[in-house]
């Protein structure tokens, strides 16, 4: 090996750099452990401790020292599945942005196109492209995007804007740029909010041009609070309000009108004596009131007053809101009241007649206008902070700019004169509606008070200070992982890694003797390089990433196996050790097979990285890094030790006394039995396809169909069927519950309101889940059940949500990933081998393997003791199987090519048979390494990735079979007779 000194230099340099980079991870973990010990399980105390030492020196290398914040930034970051925390993907509403850019255009073609884009958006298609497509179909050239009532409005005119002469194509470019600017603005607002939230190492990034934003908050635990913080648009408005005596007659009239349509569905209920019931008492219908025949008034649970029309139960707000929006009810509003806007207040607590505390929501009527514009916008707020009011209750103080201060003075002056109230409305919720008792308020400083706690005022001040979002941002995908579950994942990953490493090392020593030790040293250095690179570039370590590392243990020795098997062949031919090593490491020896096999790995890994999201990207990235590092260590590092043995005249046989003659003189006619294997494989494929399309189908996870899943831990063993029935009644729709790992843990799946977005919907689902399971948790509160905290042992340990829109994208990406991987490999092999028959044989084997794995999952998912869902993890497994199936096939094909180009005698079938037999040791050894590490992960890796590992395990076994019994027979059957005759003429027996 030339340049041996240079390789040694770089190996030592890379090792030192890796150790240097990993040292920060060890120090950061030590400090984190100290913080946990100090906090004693209190997460806030732990966070304060880490914040307090952020600028303190915690690591001294002699030539430089580092603060904790610097050390933390350089460590290997753990993903949420290992660290615990919350991961969400927010979809900024491009529909809202387009509405805003059009000044809320009333153009029917424009609005129909918005609706059509929402309904017909295809998987992986952006909303804006769907809108332009719908607009073109609806307008048919009669309406232009540059119409004055659409985008050629006053706000979009001017340089870089839209003018009347523009074509639709020109307007599209402008609008796309404006939408991108709005998404960028939303990104900035969210970053400001997150920076103030107080979690360590938050991550926020835009996802291409989709209008989606990924937010990761490691260690975050308060689920509902965080979702509310992220989704709040911070649309602050100040409205004048109607008093109850001004709007009371309408409420009475609405109640009377509703009796005609709702009377049969109303259950009797006692009406609280308030101003509205007093009005009711003056009518002749008091008998009806006692019978509970008042659809609207019967829902009032407490007295209103001033701007509050009444208090209602939270469960009734949807129905009451629907009543007040009905056209036949709104016609009862007279004069300017026809523009009234009915809005709910912030949920509060009141006491009922038995002094029991119950939830309630206040109803307000805001003084609207023709344009539905507030008297004053919150855009004038320049600063906000959490404070306390005169009564010592938490509040939010706001400072306005000059323009806002003047408008505020006028508005408060008017309210003072008219003895009216001003509603402070944030995101269409009234936070307070104070009166003005001391005259106009000058200076632009004001205060929001109400029924707040300190956390709420901090968050409210945070969103106001960060600014409003340019459009609503809905959570379309989320993942919540508890810290205890993360620690369990770390433990499982660590155990599987250690066991897998030891088993691989033992087998290499058993099979290859001293050369196996050299491969193991290269493997150890490979792991050091792999972790060093991850630390250097700030990559995130996830549980699938750990699976990728364990898989790297198997693939890292693959190159050594190919080289060593070649070396044994060269030694049998009588070559010296030095000649053997040169031949084995040469291009015509093992290098061509190694390169071809690893290029197919890299191609499938790159496709997986391109189309995967989140944790799957981590898995793909780890695989890709592992391929590169394993090639370097296997080819160059092990070679250094081998060359040292040559220089010292040491004996090196690449085998042990036990394995020396394994697979030598092995002559099996694989081609002769191809009819049998064709029939067997055809039966398997047909049965699989029938099961997939006509009988069982596939257990599609929420990644593909949308939905919410919860991993729930109970105090004792549980009946999944009974829980599913109870929850189905609570949700009013089918809920699935399956044993997940142990019999005291369930995976619960529901599609309830999955097409609806918003923090209220998410909270409603959580509350229904808690209510439906409350009998199993008599001593557990809602917060304890839903939220994460250190040491949590029962309740929701993990929760995820995949919205309908993103599930369609995931499914589309998955199809393209699998088809793309097969197409790319087909093209590569055709270029490399210069005959399409090689590519066809390889793709036939891969298609067989994929259908086989899908068939196993379709036939077995109903009774297997672990989950076998079709999700992103499963697609990652399929792509990994494609890569590794190619590995065995390429080894055989390379030997066929070598024999055809060499002096091997015999017919074409005999040459193919000889190629399979002489590479059988390589094929089985490579597959065995993969099976060893996959079995290790399957046993020790944890329940969450067991189905993922099982798919790869089946795929590797089937892939080995297909390389021998599908790929090569297809090659033999598709090579033309003329090509065979030419080959046989050149290789005729002497």
Secondary structure, DSSP 8 states (H G I E B T S, - for coil): -TTHHHHHHHHHHHHHHHHHHHHHHHHHHHHHHHHHHHHTT-HHHHHHHHHHTTTSEEEE-SS-EEEHHHHHHHS-EE-HHHH-EEEEEEEE-HHHHHHHHTTS---HHHHHHHHHHHHH--TT--HHHHHHHHHHHHHTTSS-TT-TTTTSSGGG-STTS--TT--HHHHHHHHHHHHHHHHHHHHHHHHHHHHTT--TT-EEEEETTTTEEEEEEET---HHHHHHHHH----EEEEEB--HHHHHHHHHHHHHHHHHHHGGG--------SHHHHHHHTSS-HHHHHTT--TTGGGEEE--BTTEEEEE-GGGHHHHHHHHH-HHHHTT--GGGGG-EEEEB--EEEE-TTS-EEEEEEEEEE---TT---SEEGGGEEEEEEEE-TTS-EEEEEEE-HHHHHHHHHHHHHHHHHT-EEEEEETTEEEEEEE--SS---SSEEEEESS--HHHHHHHHHHHHH---SS-EEEEEEEEE-HHHHHHHHHHHHHHHHHHHHHHHHHHHHHHTHHHHHHHHHHHHHHHHHHHHHHHTT-EE-HHHHHHHHHHHHHHTHHHHHHHHHHHHHHHTT--HHHHHHHHTSIIIIIHHHHHHHHHHHHHHHHHHHH--THHHHHHHHHHHHHHHHHHIIIIIHHHHHHHHHHTT----SS-TTTTTTTTT----TTTTHHHHHHHHHHHHHHHHHIIIIIS---B-HHHH-EEEEEEE-SS---HHHHHHHHHHHHTS-EEEEE-SSTTEEEEEE-TTTT--SHHHHHHHHHHHHHHHGGG-TT--HHHHHS--TT--SEEEEEEEE-HHHHHHHHHHHHHHHHHHHHHHHHHHHHHHS-HHHHHHHHHHHHHHHHHHHHHHHHHTTT-SS---BSHHHHHHHHHHHHHHHHHHHHHHHHHHHHHHTT--S-HHHHHHHHHHHTHHHHHHHHHHHHHHHHHHHHHS-GGGHHHHHHHHHHHHHHHHHIIIIIHHHHHHHS-HHHHHHHHHHT---
